[in-house]
Amino acid sequence: MSSGVIDLSVWQLGLALLLVAAVVAVSLRQALGLERDLALGAVRTVVQLYGVGLILAAVFAAARWYWVVLILVAMTAVATHAAVSRLTRPLPRGYPIAAAALTVSTVATLAYVIFVVVQVRPWYDPQYIIPIAGMILGNSMTSAALAGERLQGELHARAAEVETRLVLGFSGREAVQPLVRSALRAAMIPTVNGLMTVGLVQLPGMMTGQILAGSSPLVAIRYQIVVMFMLAAATAVGALIFVRLAVHGYLTPAHQLRRYLV
Amino acid sequence: MHAESETGSRTSNSPKAGADPVFAVERLSLAYPARRGQPAAQILRDVSFRLERGRALTLVGPSGSGKSSLLRCLNRLEEPTAGTVRFEGRDIRSLDPRRLRREVALVTQAPVLFEGTVRDNLLLRPADATGDFSEARLARTLAEVGLDEQTLDRDAGTLSGGEKQRVTIARALLGDPRVLLLDEPTSALDPPNAALVVETVLRLREARGMTIVASTHQPELVRRLGGDAMFLVKGEVRTDQRLDAFLAGERAAEGLAT
């Protein structure tokens, strides 16, 4: 077994590009009309990944905590935007809510994994913190968007049910609790299913990458186990904070449902 | 005859000496802000009335005239943009909305029952709810709305529209409210079920002396419930002859029918 990685030359990347060229040929032949998007997509893939690679190389070389924090802040901002724009209905105060949910879930989970579980020294070692933060943010973002989408759908469909509870003297929080529960379940089910099927249906990307990079599969699976548990926590915390803050925007302190929003 | 003499354009009863009216509404307005391409909407404008204990008030008007919104302001499900609602002399903004809603029970137009039996639905209460929720009381309250004791164990999903509406009235009554707000209690029902619900409400008014505010676009209910009627058009109280015309039209139609 060889350790280390085969470095890819520009020519080898060019050979990989032939795969996209084959898809373009199919698209032309079948009149799919996807050639322009395929070409643009291929260019964007190269440009975006080279851009990220150059930035990460610079941050790795500098190994300063403030550069690492800046990268994490930028990643959180992008994830916040992505989570909010995935919602089909506008959410009152959507950006601050998503930013708060993603920041808290990422910082809390990341701190536990970096300081307590993996015990990375120094903590800001970009080789660990950036890929781990990326996985946490990506999953928190998806679960927050899922939870938000479900919550809005539930509020729309079940407004009369919420008001029936209010009429009976329940607090606003109690009145929306069944809807909150349903939104949280919707957000967490993909993570729970992931825990069930990991390794059976597909090998997770990080584990694959680690093995490609020369790690023993037994080392790689230990990291993957940590990652799975970490993502379970991150998605739960992210969805919980997001839904709690979001539902608050639909209620008033006088235990009223803002009907014109739902 | 008594009912007819009272159903006029007057919107207030003569106050009893020394007692606060159950509701005193002063220049109430409600508007929704503009959102998502929808313009701002004025729902109620400068609505005022007083309602004494044990009396009935019927809100009449075309759909979209603000009848439901006015009821929802009385138990503070909606927040008025201007004006005040006083319940037994106190501004409702100074009361805990959860307590207010237990005193002023609203029965909505489309009955909402939750999964489970009728008993489950009748027992759905906040943890701090006080009152008698014993089996005997449940059976008695069901009898009050014309349903028998066996209904308790029925799956709420299998009830007819009229039965559902009466269960929601029973659920409201179990909280021992002082006022019953009925939003179009009969509009979703066929004539026999509507008649049953009207009977139920009349009995409650007589037996409990309960203060009732009902909205309807059916003149029949106004006439039978007695008390005062208030005509709303586009969120404003109309004191012109349109209400009399509305009721006269109904009486004329009845005259032709008989």
Interface residues (C-beta under 8 A of the other chain):
Chain A: P90 A160 E161 E163 T164 R165 L166 V167 L168 G169 F170 S171 E174 T252 A254 H255 Q256 L257 Y260 L261
Chain B: Y32 P33 R35 R36 N75 R76 L77 E78 E79 R93 P97 R98 R99 R101 R102 A105 L106 T108 A110 V112 F114 L124 R125 P126 A129 R171 A172 G175
